[in-house]
Amino acid sequence: NGNIDSIIFYIRMLIQGEVIPSNHKKAKKLLDKNLLNDISAYSLLYGKLYKKEGNYEKAADCFMEAIKEGNSEAMYEYGKMIHKKRINKDKVLVKKYYLMSSKKGYSLATYKYGCYIKYDDDSFEEGRDYIKKAAYLGNFKAIYDYACFLIEDKKYEEVLQILEEPIKQGHVFSMVTYAKILLSLRKDPNYEEKALRIFKKAADKGDIESIYFYGKYLRNRKQGIKYIRIAANNNYAPALSEYGYMLQHGIEVTANLEEAIEYYTKGVYMRDPDSLNYYGLLLQYGNGVPQSYENAKLFYEASISRGGVRAFYNYAYLHQHGLGVPVDYDIAIKYYKEAIDEGDPYSMNAYATMIRDGEGVPSDPEESVKYYKMAIDEGCT
């Protein structure tokens, strides 16, 4: 019906191939018919069209025409082409055009300027300030990055606050981050229920990580395992190890060691720390695979190097008992303590026994009893 905003939006889709197939011939026809009198929009969109076609010189000329009209998006696009080394490679100009666009209120340029000076110029604090500014202007990428900064600073309440708007807009990464923080904080009496609702919303959008977490925390375990299996069959690494463990031990599913090994193996190829640990245990005890302490040790080391805290106990156990390695109480104690810091009751129990028997440490019955009690309190029977 001749609505210019709708025509411009439609032309953008034709240029980018978003939602509808790309059709540059049709885009040019609509541009020439409807936007000849709007130099700013006309030049910007022709610039985008030429850029998409790989004609960067023409694109730059068009963006420059739009810049003369004060078009903030064109300033950003021109700076981006310099950044990507499509045209003039002067780094100073990257900052100039990103900043010009930012000052005009273009949030994506504010975000990109922040990223550029943070990573390319090592101006961390200034870059972070611009990313924060872009976040409060509503740019989703900036919101997510700024949320990550806040998580590093342990400012979880502010993270929850800043993620609320993108969650309303259906931003999946924001949903997942928000739900994870809810689970870690446990301040809201209904924290788990609220987190589950958010995971379900993201899972319904097809997000595999959310499908896994929804299944993991669903109180109906049989129903939960269905979601974990879906995530595992989509090669989500944590789901591979968890579903493999369920199959190995017959937890709410029929025990099937051969199938469990298949899931662990997929996880191992993805360098999943828990899959590496569980496969190491199979090797340690010769369960479905040839027994080898030496290979078990290698798998535990690989798991630990990738942040696998579950492997601490197993690695310590090998060194305490000299299985495939010389007895080394120092290494055993080090990794039992690492596991104890993560709340592992079996490491508490093992360390208590070492203290009781004076293995690598002076015998101390009172200290030993302290760790045995800790282990009992954490569920070690």
C-alpha positions as CSV (number, residue, x, y, z in Angstrom):
1,N,0.0,0.0,0.0
2,G,3.0,2.3,-0.4
3,N,4.1,2.3,3.2
4,I,7.8,3.4,2.9
5,D,8.9,1.7,6.2
6,S,7.5,-1.6,5.0
7,I,9.0,-1.2,1.6
8,I,12.5,-0.5,3.1
9,F,12.1,-3.6,5.4
10,Y,11.1,-5.7,2.5
11,I,14.1,-4.5,0.4
12,R,16.4,-5.4,3.3
13,M,15.0,-8.9,3.3
14,L,15.5,-9.2,-0.5
15,I,19.1,-8.1,-0.2
16,Q,20.0,-10.3,2.8
17,G,17.9,-13.3,1.8
18,E,16.3,-13.3,5.3
19,V,13.0,-15.2,5.6
20,I,12.5,-14.9,1.8
21,P,15.0,-15.8,-1.0
22,S,17.5,-13.2,-1.9
23,N,16.5,-11.2,-5.1
24,H,18.7,-8.3,-5.9
25,K,17.0,-7.5,-9.2
26,K,13.7,-7.0,-7.5
27,A,15.4,-5.0,-4.7
28,K,16.9,-2.6,-7.2
29,K,13.6,-2.2,-9.0
30,L,11.9,-1.3,-5.7
31,L,14.7,1.0,-4.7
32,D,14.6,3.0,-8.0
33,K,10.8,3.1,-7.9
34,N,10.2,4.2,-4.3
35,L,13.3,5.7,-2.7
36,L,15.0,8.0,-5.3
37,N,14.0,11.1,-3.2
38,D,15.3,9.6,0.0
39,I,19.1,9.9,-0.6
40,S,20.0,8.6,2.8
41,A,18.0,5.3,2.7
42,Y,18.5,4.9,-1.1
43,S,22.3,5.1,-0.7
44,L,22.4,2.9,2.4
45,L,20.4,0.1,0.8
46,Y,22.3,0.2,-2.5
47,G,25.5,0.1,-0.4
48,K,24.3,-3.0,1.3
49,L,23.3,-4.5,-2.0
50,Y,26.7,-3.9,-3.6
51,K,28.4,-5.2,-0.4
52,K,26.4,-8.4,-0.6
53,E,27.5,-8.8,-4.2
54,G,31.1,-8.3,-3.2
55,N,31.5,-5.0,-5.0
56,Y,33.1,-3.2,-2.1
57,E,34.2,0.0,-3.9
58,K,30.7,0.7,-5.1
59,A,29.4,-0.2,-1.7
60,A,31.8,2.3,0.0
61,D,30.8,5.1,-2.4
62,C,27.1,4.5,-1.6
63,F,27.7,4.4,2.1
64,M,29.7,7.6,1.9
65,E,26.7,9.3,0.2
66,A,24.5,8.2,3.0
67,I,27.0,9.3,5.6
68,K,26.9,12.8,4.1
69,E,23.2,12.7,4.9
70,G,24.0,11.8,8.5
71,N,23.0,8.1,8.2
72,S,24.3,6.3,11.4
73,E,23.9,2.8,9.9
74,A,26.0,3.8,6.9
75,M,28.7,5.1,9.2
76,Y,28.7,1.7,10.9
77,E,28.7,-0.2,7.6
78,Y,31.6,1.9,6.3
79,G,33.6,1.3,9.5
80,K,32.9,-2.4,9.4
81,M,34.2,-2.7,5.8
82,I,37.4,-1.1,6.9
83,H,37.5,-3.4,9.9
84,K,37.0,-6.4,7.7
85,K,39.8,-5.0,5.3
86,R,37.4,-4.8,2.4
87,I,38.5,-1.2,1.7
88,N,41.0,1.2,3.3
89,K,42.9,-0.7,6.0
90,D,43.5,2.3,8.2
91,K,42.6,1.2,11.8
92,V,42.1,4.8,12.9
93,L,39.2,5.1,10.4
94,V,37.5,2.0,11.9
95,K,37.3,3.7,15.3
96,K,36.3,7.0,13.7
97,Y,33.3,5.6,11.8
98,Y,32.1,3.3,14.6
99,L,32.3,6.1,17.1
100,M,30.5,8.5,14.7
101,S,27.7,6.0,14.4
102,S,27.7,5.4,18.1
103,K,27.3,9.1,18.9
104,K,24.2,9.0,16.6
105,G,22.7,6.4,18.9
106,Y,23.3,3.3,16.7
107,S,23.6,0.6,19.4
108,L,25.3,-2.0,17.2
109,A,28.1,0.5,16.4
110,T,28.4,1.3,20.1
111,Y,28.8,-2.4,20.8
112,K,31.3,-2.9,18.0
113,Y,33.3,0.1,19.0
114,G,33.5,-1.3,22.5
115,C,34.6,-4.7,21.2
116,Y,37.2,-3.1,18.9
117,I,39.0,-1.0,21.5
118,K,38.7,-3.8,24.1
119,Y,40.4,-6.5,22.0
120,D,42.3,-4.6,19.2
121,D,43.5,-1.7,21.3
122,D,43.7,-3.5,24.6
123,S,41.6,-0.7,26.2
124,F,39.7,-3.2,28.4
125,E,37.9,-0.8,30.7
126,E,36.9,1.7,28.1
127,G,35.7,-1.1,25.8
128,R,33.7,-2.6,28.6
129,D,32.0,0.8,29.2
130,Y,30.9,1.0,25.6
131,I,29.6,-2.5,25.6
132,K,27.7,-1.7,28.8
133,K,26.3,1.5,27.1
134,A,25.2,-0.6,24.1
135,A,23.6,-3.1,26.5
136,Y,21.5,-0.4,28.0
137,L,20.6,0.8,24.5
138,G,19.0,-2.7,24.1
139,N,21.5,-4.4,21.8
140,F,21.2,-8.1,22.5
141,K,24.8,-9.0,21.6
142,A,26.0,-6.3,24.0
143,I,23.6,-7.4,26.7
144,Y,24.9,-11.0,26.5
145,D,28.6,-9.8,26.6
146,Y,27.9,-7.4,29.4
147,A,26.1,-10.1,31.4
148,C,29.2,-12.3,31.0
149,F,31.4,-9.5,32.4
150,L,29.0,-9.2,35.4
151,I,29.1,-12.9,35.9
152,E,32.9,-12.7,36.1
153,D,32.4,-10.0,38.8
154,K,29.8,-12.2,40.5
155,K,27.2,-9.5,40.2
156,Y,24.4,-12.0,39.6
157,E,21.5,-9.8,40.6
158,E,22.4,-7.2,38.0
159,V,22.8,-10.0,35.4
160,L,19.3,-11.2,36.1
161,Q,18.0,-7.6,35.8
162,I,19.7,-6.9,32.5
163,L,18.6,-10.2,30.9
164,E,14.9,-9.7,31.5
165,E,14.3,-7.6,28.4
166,P,16.0,-9.9,25.9
167,I,14.2,-12.9,27.5
168,K,10.9,-11.2,26.8
169,Q,12.1,-10.9,23.2
170,G,12.8,-14.6,23.0
171,H,16.7,-14.3,23.1
172,V,17.7,-17.9,23.7
173,F,21.2,-17.3,25.1
174,S,19.8,-14.9,27.6
175,M,17.2,-17.4,28.7
176,V,19.8,-20.1,29.3
177,T,22.1,-17.8,31.2
178,Y,19.3,-16.5,33.4
179,A,18.0,-20.0,34.2
180,K,21.5,-21.2,35.1
181,I,22.1,-18.2,37.4
182,L,18.7,-18.9,39.1
183,L,19.8,-22.4,39.8
184,S,23.2,-21.3,41.2
185,L,21.8,-18.6,43.4
186,R,18.8,-20.4,44.9
187,K,17.5,-17.2,46.5
188,D,14.1,-17.3,45.0
189,P,11.9,-19.9,46.9
190,N,10.6,-21.0,43.5
191,Y,14.0,-20.8,41.8
192,E,14.0,-24.3,40.3
193,E,10.4,-24.0,39.0
194,K,11.2,-20.6,37.4
195,A,14.4,-21.9,35.9
196,L,12.6,-24.9,34.5
197,R,9.9,-22.7,32.9
198,I,12.7,-20.7,31.2
199,F,14.6,-23.8,30.1
200,K,11.3,-25.2,28.6
201,K,10.7,-22.0,26.7
202,A,14.2,-22.1,25.2
203,A,13.9,-25.9,24.6
204,D,10.7,-25.3,22.6
205,K,12.8,-23.0,20.4
206,G,15.0,-26.0,19.7
207,D,18.0,-25.0,21.9
208,I,19.8,-28.3,22.7
209,E,21.5,-27.0,25.8
210,S,18.1,-26.0,27.2
211,I,16.6,-29.4,26.3
212,Y,19.4,-31.0,28.3
213,F,18.9,-28.8,31.4
214,Y,15.2,-29.1,31.3
215,G,15.5,-32.9,31.3
216,K,18.2,-32.8,34.0
217,Y,16.1,-30.8,36.5
218,L,12.7,-32.1,35.7
219,R,11.3,-33.8,38.8
220,N,9.6,-36.5,36.7
221,R,12.8,-38.5,36.1
222,K,11.4,-40.8,33.3
223,Q,10.2,-37.7,31.4
224,G,13.5,-35.9,32.1
225,I,15.6,-38.8,30.7
226,K,13.7,-38.4,27.4
227,Y,14.9,-34.9,27.1
228,I,18.5,-35.9,28.1
229,R,18.4,-38.6,25.4
230,I,17.3,-36.0,22.8
231,A,20.2,-33.8,23.7
232,A,22.6,-36.7,23.6
233,N,21.3,-37.8,20.2
234,N,22.0,-34.3,19.0
235,N,25.6,-34.7,20.3
236,Y,25.4,-32.2,23.2
237,A,28.5,-33.3,25.1
238,P,27.3,-33.2,28.7
239,A,24.2,-35.2,27.7
240,L,26.4,-37.8,26.1
241,S,28.2,-38.6,29.3
242,E,25.1,-38.4,31.5
243,Y,22.9,-40.6,29.3
244,G,25.9,-43.0,28.9
245,Y,26.1,-43.2,32.7
246,M,22.4,-43.9,33.0
247,L,22.7,-46.7,30.4
248,Q,25.8,-48.2,32.2
249,H,24.1,-48.3,35.6
250,G,20.5,-48.9,34.5
251,I,19.2,-45.6,36.0
252,E,15.5,-45.3,34.9
253,V,16.5,-47.1,31.6
254,T,17.4,-50.7,30.8
255,A,21.1,-51.2,31.5
256,N,23.1,-51.6,28.3
257,L,26.9,-51.3,28.7
258,E,27.6,-51.6,25.0
259,E,25.3,-48.7,24.2
260,A,26.7,-46.7,27.1
261,I,30.2,-47.1,25.7
262,E,29.0,-45.8,22.3
263,Y,27.7,-42.6,24.0
264,Y,30.9,-42.2,26.1
265,T,33.0,-42.7,22.9
266,K,31.2,-39.9,21.2
267,G,31.8,-37.7,24.2
268,V,35.5,-38.6,24.2
269,Y,35.9,-37.5,20.6
270,M,34.2,-34.2,21.6
271,R,36.8,-33.9,24.5
272,D,33.9,-33.9,27.0
273,P,35.6,-34.1,30.5
274,D,33.0,-36.4,32.1
275,S,33.0,-38.8,29.1
276,L,36.8,-38.9,29.4
277,N,36.5,-39.7,33.1
278,Y,33.8,-42.4,32.7
279,Y,35.8,-44.0,29.9
280,G,38.8,-44.0,32.1
281,L,36.9,-45.9,34.8
282,L,35.9,-48.5,32.2
283,L,39.6,-48.9,31.4
284,Q,40.6,-49.0,35.1
285,Y,38.3,-51.9,35.8
286,G,38.3,-53.6,32.4
287,N,34.5,-53.0,32.1
288,G,33.5,-53.7,28.5
289,V,37.0,-52.6,27.3
290,P,40.5,-54.0,27.7
291,Q,41.8,-53.3,31.3
292,S,44.6,-50.8,31.4
293,Y,45.6,-48.6,34.4
294,E,48.1,-46.7,32.2
295,N,45.4,-45.8,29.7
296,A,43.0,-45.0,32.5
297,K,45.5,-42.5,33.8
298,L,45.8,-40.8,30.4
299,F,42.0,-40.4,30.2
300,Y,41.8,-39.0,33.7
301,E,44.6,-36.5,32.9
302,A,42.7,-35.5,29.7
303,S,39.5,-35.0,31.7
304,I,41.3,-32.9,34.4
305,S,43.0,-30.7,31.8
306,R,39.5,-29.9,30.5
307,G,38.0,-29.0,33.9
308,G,36.7,-32.5,34.7
309,V,36.4,-32.4,38.5
310,R,35.0,-35.9,38.7
311,A,38.3,-37.3,37.6
312,F,40.2,-35.9,40.6
313,Y,39.2,-38.8,42.9
314,N,40.0,-41.5,40.3
315,Y,43.4,-39.9,39.5
316,A,44.3,-39.6,43.2
317,Y,43.2,-43.2,43.8
318,L,45.7,-44.5,41.1
319,H,48.5,-42.7,42.8
320,Q,47.6,-43.6,46.3
321,H,47.5,-47.3,45.4
322,G,50.3,-47.4,42.8
323,L,48.0,-48.6,40.0
324,G,49.8,-48.2,36.7
325,V,52.0,-45.5,38.3
326,P,54.5,-45.5,41.2
327,V,52.8,-44.8,44.6
328,D,52.9,-41.1,45.1
329,Y,51.1,-39.8,48.2
330,D,51.8,-36.2,47.4
331,I,49.9,-36.4,44.1
332,A,47.1,-38.4,45.7
333,I,46.6,-35.9,48.5
334,K,46.7,-33.0,46.1
335,Y,43.9,-34.4,43.9
336,Y,41.8,-35.7,46.9
337,K,41.9,-32.1,48.3
338,E,40.9,-30.7,44.9
339,A,37.9,-33.1,44.9
340,I,37.1,-32.3,48.5
341,D,36.9,-28.6,47.6
342,E,34.3,-29.6,45.0
343,G,32.3,-31.5,47.8
344,D,33.2,-35.0,46.8
345,P,32.4,-37.3,49.7
346,Y,34.5,-40.3,48.5
347,S,37.6,-38.1,48.4
348,M,36.8,-37.0,52.0
349,N,36.6,-40.6,53.0
350,A,39.8,-41.6,51.2
351,Y,41.7,-38.6,52.6
352,A,40.4,-39.5,56.1
353,T,41.9,-43.0,55.7
354,M,45.3,-41.6,54.6
355,I,45.3,-39.4,57.7
356,R,44.3,-42.3,59.9
357,D,47.0,-44.6,58.5
358,G,49.7,-41.9,58.2
359,E,50.0,-42.2,54.4
360,G,51.9,-39.1,53.2
361,V,50.8,-37.2,56.2
362,P,51.3,-37.6,60.0
363,S,48.8,-39.9,61.5
364,D,46.1,-37.8,63.3
365,P,43.0,-39.7,64.5
366,E,41.1,-36.5,65.4
367,E,41.6,-35.0,62.0
368,S,40.7,-38.3,60.4
369,V,37.4,-38.4,62.2
370,K,36.7,-34.9,61.1
371,Y,36.9,-35.9,57.4
372,Y,35.0,-39.1,57.9
373,K,32.2,-37.1,59.4
374,M,32.3,-34.7,56.4
375,A,32.1,-37.7,54.1
376,I,29.1,-39.1,55.9
377,D,27.3,-35.7,55.9
378,E,27.8,-35.6,52.1
379,G,26.3,-39.0,51.6
380,C,29.2,-41.4,51.6
381,T,28.0,-44.6,53.4
